[in-house]
Amino acid sequence: MTKPLLFLLLFLTAPTFAQVKLLSWNIENLGKSKSDSEIGFIANTLKDYDIIVIQEVVAGDGGVQTVAKLADELNRKGNKWDYAISNPTSSSAYKTERYAFLWKTSKVKKIGNAWLEKKYHLEIDREPFYSTFEYANKTFTVANFHAITKSKQPETEIKFFKFLPAAYPNLNLIFVGDFNCPQSHTVFNPLRKMGYTSVLVNQKTSLKKGCVAGNCLASEFDNIFYKTTKIKVLNTGVIHFYTNFNTLEQARKISDHIPIWIEFSLN
């Protein structure tokens, strides 16, 4: 056998590693206030990822219909997408919202029904929304979360996350979303002791009202926490979508947060 043919054979028979590109975005007030052109911009930003995790879908004002429009726009980009939207969160003391997942059906399969957290819905105003996905015969469950604002002390909610791995011992949980709290906060220490770590460190993700000396980001709020024994991170990043606009005021019509993402394989 010639060397070129041997190398080709080795390449074709080499094992492939399962990898998924997941993106999370708090899209401010995702509802009927978003124009068709804004939905088009959002779809162009998201189209190259496999799973989209969205916070702040409005409970009313066309939130469900807008997610459907976004999925339809994504379907025009060359891949088939499906989506799941939560019921409104159970908050009565704070702002109720919905969550959404969108995914490429050719890349991942959703297993069972997505669900809102039942165990701590009284302690957490906007209880997490879970969905389990399968890729290459392995499963993982994304917990989509939007904490109360910093002024209301989101750590009083996040502290209950330390109970969730034990509550779902058979699930490979990935905590994703807008925590309104930096990853350096001690409230995340119990998760760290369980083997979880954050994708981003010292990365601000919310937008200022205006850029100051080229600095347009305000706070380190959005993140992804995963268990290092079950997930291998291949790449991570954020999308500075606001650079596509002439002013930050225009960009903030899309959202006051930037998207964050992770590319990973399953151990």
LINTA-V315010 format. One record per pair of residues at least 24 apart in sequence whose ideal C-beta (glycine too) atoms are under 7 Angstrom apart, sorted by sequence separation. I is the first residue (numbers start at 1). J is the second residue. D is the distance in whole Angstrom. If there is no record, write none. Layout:
i = {I;I}
j = {J;J}
d = {D;D}
This chain:
i = {30;80;81;109;199;237;79;80;108;109;154;198;199;236;23;30;80;84;108;154;155;198;216;236;22;27;29;30;31;43;47;79;89;108;154;198;21;22;28;30;33;42;46;57;74;86;107;111;159;162;197;235;21;22;23;24;25;26;27;29;32;59;87;97;158;162;165;196;197;233;234;20;23;26;31;32;39;43;47;84;86;99;101;103;141;143;145;150;155;161;196;234;20;22;31;39;43;71;90;94;141;143;145;146;147;149;150;196;197;233;234;31;34;93;125;140;141;142;143;144;145;146;147;148;155;195;216;232;30;40;67;124;139;141;143;144;147;195;205;231;232;32;39;43;91;123;140;142;145;147;191;195;199;31;63;91;203;207;222;231;232;30;89;124;200;224;230;231;59;89;90;123;183;199;211;223;230;59;89;182;210;222;224;229;58;59;132;57;120;181;183;208;56;57;180;207;57;179;57;86;101;178;55;178;179;207;54;99;177;207;54;84;53;119;176;52;97;207;51;52;174;175;206;207;206;51;174;205;50;205;50;94;172;205;50;51;50;172;200;199;178;51;20;53;55;56;51;53;55;20;18;18;18;26;55;53;55;53;140;138;135;24;26;24;45;26;45;24;24;42;49;41;45;19;38;38;28;27;28;26;25;26;25;25;24;23;24;23;22;21;22;21;19;20;19;19;18;17;18}
j = {54;104;105;133;223;261;104;105;133;134;179;223;224;261;49;56;106;110;134;180;181;224;242;262;49;54;56;57;58;70;74;106;116;135;181;225;49;50;56;58;61;70;74;85;102;114;135;139;187;190;225;263;50;51;52;53;54;55;56;58;61;88;116;126;187;191;194;225;226;262;263;50;53;56;61;62;69;73;77;114;116;129;131;133;171;173;175;180;185;191;226;264;51;53;62;70;74;102;121;125;172;174;176;177;178;180;181;227;228;264;265;63;66;125;157;172;173;174;175;176;177;178;179;180;187;227;248;264;63;73;100;157;172;174;176;177;180;228;238;264;265;66;73;77;125;157;174;176;179;181;225;229;233;66;98;126;238;242;257;266;267;66;125;160;236;260;266;267;96;126;127;160;220;236;248;260;267;97;127;220;248;260;262;267;97;98;171;97;160;221;223;248;97;98;221;248;99;221;100;129;144;221;99;222;223;251;99;144;222;252;100;131;101;167;224;101;146;256;101;102;224;225;256;257;257;103;226;257;103;258;104;148;227;260;107;108;108;230;260;262;257;133;108;142;144;146;142;144;146;135;135;136;138;146;177;176;178;177;266;266;266;176;178;177;239;222;241;222;224;254;261;254;259;234;253;254;255;255;256;255;255;257;257;259;259;259;260;261;261;261;262;263;263;264;264;265;265;265;266}
d = {6;7;7;7;6;6;5;5;5;5;6;5;4;7;4;6;6;7;7;4;6;7;6;5;7;6;6;5;4;6;6;6;7;5;5;5;5;7;6;6;7;6;7;7;7;7;7;6;5;4;7;4;5;4;5;4;6;4;6;6;5;4;6;6;5;6;6;5;7;6;5;5;7;5;4;3;6;4;4;4;5;4;5;7;4;6;6;5;6;6;7;6;7;7;5;6;5;6;5;4;6;7;7;6;7;6;7;5;6;5;6;4;6;6;7;4;5;5;5;6;4;5;5;7;4;5;6;6;6;6;5;5;7;7;7;6;4;6;6;5;5;6;6;7;4;7;6;6;7;6;6;6;7;5;5;6;6;6;6;7;6;6;7;6;7;7;7;7;5;4;6;5;7;5;6;7;5;6;6;4;6;5;5;7;7;6;7;6;5;7;5;7;6;4;5;6;6;6;5;4;7;5;6;5;6;7;7;5;7;6;4;6;6;6;5;7;6;5;7;4;6;4;6;7;5;5;5;6;6;5;5;6;7;6;4;6;6;5;6;5;6;7;6;6;7;6;7;5;4;5;5;4;6;7;5;5;5;7;6;4;7;5;4;6;6;6;6;6;6;7;6;6;7;6;7;6;4;5;5;6;7;4;7;4;7;5;5;4;6;7;5;5;6;6;7;5;5;5;5}
